[in-house]
């Protein structure tokens, strides 16, 4: 098992510029300098929300909307995956594993870290400072 010698690293991505920047920064600092032999195995994870959680409503007509919302969420996921793969190719990182997992991003990323036994988790900031991020956790 050749991959076991490398430390797993999980990068959580979505469609935000901050997320793509975090991936690019990670590739520039942890992968590109090592050419074809980086010290990490890269797992790029996109958490796709379920249609029901994205809509957040129940009642008459909600079931009619869900297939359209799900189709849009799948298109977004496909764009995110394509952008991640494209960025990896431009940085000469060919062995990254890209995963799309349905669920809340917090849970999906924690599960990915556990599943891959990752030593590092990288996420973008969405532009929130430390105060905003911390305050959001209190609510």
N, C-alpha and C positions, 0 to 999 in steps of 0.2 A: 504494500500500500504506500505509494510514493507521496501522497498528499499528507500523510500523518506526520512527516518531518517538519512541515510548515505550520506555523501558528495560524489558526483560522481568524479572520477578521470579517465582521459583518458591517456593511454600510447600508443604512436605511435610506431609501429614496422615495420621492414623490415628484409631482410636476412642478414644484417650486424652484426658483432660481437658487435659493439658499441650499437646497438639497443637491442640486447638480454641482454647485460650487464645492460642497463638502466632498462629493465623489471625486471631482477633478483635483482638489487639493490632496486628497488621499492618494490618488494615482501618482501625482507629481512627487510626493514626499516618501511614499512607502513602496512604490512599484517601479516607476521609471528609472530612478537612480541605480537599480539593481539589474537592469537590462532583462535578460531572459531567466534570471534566477532570484526572484524576490523572496524575502523571508516569510511571507504570508500567503495563505490561500484566501482569495477574495470571494466573499458571498455578498451579492447585492440583493437586497430584499425590498420589495414594494408591497405595502399593505393596501389591498383593495377593499374599501368598505363594502358591506353588503348593501344591496339596493334599499332594503327596509330601513337600515340605519341611516342611509343618506337622505331618504325621504323624510323619515321621522314623523310620519303621520299615519293614522289609522282611521278607518271609516269607509263610507261608501266611495267608491271610485279609486281607492288607494291601490287595489290590486291591478287596476287597468294601467296605472302609471309605472309600476315596478319593472316590467320588461324594458321599457324605454330607458329608465334610469340605469338598469343593469347594463344595457347595451352601451350607454355613454361611459359608465365606469370601466367596462372592458376596453373601450377605445382609448381612454386615458391611460390605463395600465399598459396597453400595447405601445403607446407613444413613449411612456416612461422607460419601458424596457428597451425600445429601439434607441432612445437617446443614450441610455447607459451603455449599451453595446457599442454604439458609435464612438462614444467617448473612450471606452476601453481600447478600441481598435486604433484610434488616433494616438493613444499613449503606449501602444504596443503591448498591451496586457491582453493576452489571448486565452488565458485559462480561468477567467472569472466565471462564477456560477451566478446566474440571474434567476431569482425566484419571485413569483407573484403569489401571495397568500392572502386569502380573504379574512378580514377581521379588523379589529381596532389596532391601529399602528403600535400603541404601547404594548399590547399583548403579543402581537405578531413579532415585534423586534425582540422582546424578552424570550419568547419561544425559540426564535432563530439563534440567539446567543447560546441558549441551553442546548439546542439540537446539534449545533456545530462545535460546541465547546469553545466558543470564540474568546479570545483574550482581549479583543478590542471591539468596541461598538462605536461607529461614527454616524452622527446625524447632523443635519443642518439646523440652523437656529430659527428659521422662519422670520428672522429679523427681530425676535424678542431678545431683550436684554436679560440679564440675570434676575432682575427684580420682577419683570413681567412673567418670566418662566416660573420662578419660584411662587409668585402670587397665584398663578394659574393652578398650581398643584394644591394650594390650600382650599380652593373652592370645591 
